[in-house]
Amino acid sequence: MKNAQLWKALGRNLLLSIGMFACIFLLLWIAELFIFEPGTLLKWHDAAWCVGIPASIIGVSYILTIRDPQNYTGFFAGIVMSALLGVQFTLQKSYDSTFLYFFVFIPFQMMSIYKWSRNKDDGGASFEPKFLDIPRFWLSIFIGLAVTAGDYFIQTVVFQHNGFGENIAVKLCNGLMISSSFLANYWLIYRKNDSWLYWFIYSVAGIVLFIVLGNIFSLVLFCFFLVINSMAGIAWIKNTKPENLYWAAPFLGKK
């Protein structure tokens, strides 16, 4: 009975996401009708763009579902989203992202299904949202910076074949999006609130990237993601007991 309720919640969130995107597309269609040239915002001729639409819709339902730290069904939507994004990045020839979505994020989400469905931690206690302890918090930051720097190097030397001082904003934002989404997906397995901090960084980096690239549709989409991810993070913090705040305790008014 409980599992049926969890799946119903996923279904409701998928319908809600479809409704949200229908409103977004209506607004963008009106904007193209009166302000922009046709095809500026809604690029139906672009195969990668079209694949990204269902990926985004399913992705929002995924985030809306795992706002409830007891509902593991959202990760099934996350797997579909990751597969679609892997196809999208393949079409865009962004093979570093393709590798991550197919060979890192999908396995992470499978691990999350296993861990969350058990609803217990390794000690047998109830599995609840927590922040990282201080050593792991700093280790996570270090890994994020290392992955960002590594991706910057790969983009410069392997994919773009340009100088390290060229396209700095684009390469840095791409690297931040990859490192933050990697850490967000990993810490979700263990229900760490830090995952939402990294989803926040991912959304902000995406906003900056698409401002630089002048991609209005993706800019609107990532502003939308920023709101959804922030709402989910706040919901998790509200479900976090004071003794589980760890490094975040001073910032949340606890000592």
C-alpha positions in Angstrom: 0.0 0.0 0.0 2.8 2.4 0.9 4.6 1.6 -2.4 1.5 2.4 -4.3 1.3 5.8 -2.7 4.9 6.5 -3.5 4.3 5.6 -7.2 1.1 7.7 -7.2 3.1 10.7 -5.9 5.6 10.2 -8.8 2.7 10.1 -11.3 1.2 13.3 -9.8 4.6 15.0 -10.0 5.0 14.0 -13.7 1.6 15.5 -14.5 2.5 18.6 -12.6 5.8 18.9 -14.5 4.0 18.4 -17.9 1.6 21.3 -16.9 4.5 23.5 -15.9 6.3 23.0 -19.1 3.1 23.5 -21.1 2.9 26.9 -19.5 6.6 27.6 -20.3 6.2 26.6 -23.9 3.0 28.7 -24.3 4.9 31.8 -22.9 7.8 31.1 -25.2 5.5 30.7 -28.2 3.9 34.0 -27.5 7.3 35.6 -27.1 8.3 34.3 -30.5 5.0 35.5 -32.0 5.5 39.1 -30.8 9.1 39.7 -29.9 11.6 37.1 -31.3 12.1 35.6 -34.7 10.5 32.1 -35.1 12.9 29.4 -34.1 14.9 31.6 -31.8 13.5 30.1 -28.6 11.7 26.9 -29.7 14.2 25.0 -31.9 12.1 22.1 -33.0 14.5 21.5 -36.0 17.3 20.6 -33.5 17.3 16.9 -32.6 19.4 17.4 -29.4 17.0 20.2 -28.3 14.0 18.0 -28.8 15.5 15.1 -26.8 16.2 17.6 -24.0 12.5 18.5 -23.7 11.3 15.1 -22.3 14.5 14.9 -20.3 13.7 18.2 -18.6 10.1 17.3 -18.0 11.0 13.9 -16.4 13.9 15.6 -14.6 11.6 18.0 -12.9 9.2 15.2 -11.8 12.3 13.4 -10.4 13.3 16.4 -8.3 9.7 17.0 -7.2 9.4 13.4 -6.1 12.6 13.2 -4.1 11.7 16.3 -2.2 10.2 13.6 0.0 13.3 11.9 1.5 11.2 8.7 1.8 10.2 8.4 -1.8 12.7 6.4 -3.8 10.5 6.1 -6.9 11.8 9.4 -8.2 15.0 7.7 -9.1 13.3 5.6 -11.7 12.4 8.9 -13.4 16.0 10.0 -12.8 17.3 7.0 -14.7 15.1 7.8 -17.7 16.2 11.5 -17.5 19.9 10.5 -17.4 19.5 8.2 -20.4 17.8 10.9 -22.4 20.4 13.5 -21.4 23.2 11.0 -22.4 21.6 10.9 -25.9 21.3 14.7 -26.0 25.0 15.2 -25.1 26.0 12.6 -27.6 24.1 14.5 -30.3 25.9 17.7 -29.1 29.3 15.8 -29.2 29.8 16.6 -25.5 31.3 13.2 -24.8 32.5 13.9 -21.3 28.9 14.5 -20.2 27.7 11.5 -22.2 30.1 9.3 -20.3 29.0 10.7 -16.9 25.3 10.3 -17.6 25.5 6.7 -18.9 28.3 5.3 -16.8 28.2 7.3 -13.6 24.8 8.9 -12.9 22.6 6.0 -13.9 24.6 3.6 -11.6 24.4 6.2 -8.8 20.6 6.4 -9.2 20.3 2.6 -9.1 22.3 2.7 -5.9 19.9 5.3 -4.6 16.9 3.1 -5.3 18.5 0.2 -3.5 19.6 2.4 -0.5 16.4 4.4 -0.2 14.0 1.5 -0.7 15.6 -0.2 2.4 14.9 3.0 4.3 17.6 2.2 6.8 21.2 3.2 7.3 24.0 0.7 7.8 23.4 0.7 11.6 19.8 -0.2 11.3 18.5 3.3 12.3 16.0 5.2 10.4 17.5 6.7 7.2 17.1 10.5 7.6 18.4 13.6 5.8 21.8 14.8 7.2 24.5 17.2 6.4 28.1 16.0 5.9 30.4 16.1 8.9 33.2 18.7 8.6 36.0 16.4 7.2 33.8 15.0 4.4 32.4 18.4 3.7 35.9 19.7 2.9 36.8 16.5 1.1 33.8 16.9 -1.1 34.7 20.6 -1.9 38.2 19.5 -2.8 36.9 16.7 -5.1 34.5 19.2 -6.8 37.4 21.7 -7.5 39.6 18.9 -8.8 36.9 17.6 -11.2 36.2 21.1 -12.4 39.9 21.7 -13.1 40.2 18.3 -14.8 37.2 19.0 -17.0 38.6 22.4 -17.9 41.9 20.7 -19.0 40.0 18.1 -21.0 37.8 20.7 -22.7 40.9 22.8 -23.6 43.3 20.1 -24.7 41.0 17.3 -26.1 37.8 18.8 -27.3 38.3 22.5 -28.2 42.1 22.5 -29.0 42.5 26.1 -27.8 44.4 28.0 -25.2 43.8 27.8 -21.5 42.8 31.5 -21.5 40.2 31.2 -24.2 36.4 30.7 -23.5 37.2 30.7 -19.8 33.6 31.4 -18.7 32.1 28.7 -20.9 34.7 26.0 -19.9 34.5 26.9 -16.2 30.7 26.8 -16.1 30.7 23.5 -18.0 33.2 22.1 -15.5 31.2 23.3 -12.5 28.0 21.8 -13.9 29.8 18.4 -14.3 31.5 18.4 -10.9 28.4 19.7 -9.0 26.0 17.2 -10.7 28.5 14.4 -9.9 28.6 15.3 -6.2 24.8 15.9 -6.1 24.0 12.5 -7.5 26.5 10.8 -5.2 25.4 12.4 -2.0 21.7 11.7 -2.8 22.5 8.0 -2.4 23.2 8.7 1.3 20.4 11.4 1.7 22.9 14.2 2.4 21.5 17.7 2.3 24.7 18.7 0.7 23.4 17.3 -2.6 21.0 20.2 -2.8 23.9 22.7 -2.3 25.5 21.1 -5.3 22.3 21.2 -7.3 22.1 24.9 -6.5 25.7 25.4 -7.8 24.7 23.4 -10.9 21.7 25.6 -11.6 23.6 28.9 -11.1 26.5 27.7 -13.3 23.9 26.8 -16.0 22.3 30.2 -15.7 25.7 32.0 -16.1 26.6 29.6 -19.0 23.5 30.3 -21.0 23.7 34.1 -20.4 27.2 33.9 -21.9 26.0 31.8 -24.8 22.8 33.9 -25.3 20.6 30.8 -25.2 17.3 32.3 -23.9 15.4 29.0 -23.7 18.0 27.2 -21.6 18.4 30.3 -19.5 14.7 30.2 -18.6 14.9 26.5 -18.0 17.8 26.8 -15.6 16.1 29.6 -13.7 13.2 27.2 -13.3 15.6 24.5 -12.1 17.0 26.9 -9.6 13.6 27.4 -8.0 12.7 23.7 -8.0 16.1 22.7 -6.6 15.9 25.4 -3.9 12.4 24.3 -2.9 13.5 20.7 -2.6 16.6 21.6 -0.5 14.5 23.7 1.9 12.1 20.8 2.3 14.9 18.5 3.2 16.4 21.0 5.7 13.0 21.1 7.4 13.1 17.3 7.8 16.6 17.4 9.3 17.0 17.0 13.0 19.3 19.5 14.9 21.8 16.8 15.7 22.2 16.0 12.0 23.1 19.5 10.9 26.9 19.0 11.4 28.9 21.7 9.4 25.7 23.6 8.6 24.7 24.1 12.3 26.3 27.6 12.7 24.6 28.8 9.5 21.2 27.5 10.5 21.2 29.1 13.9 22.3 26.0 15.8 25.4 25.5 17.9 
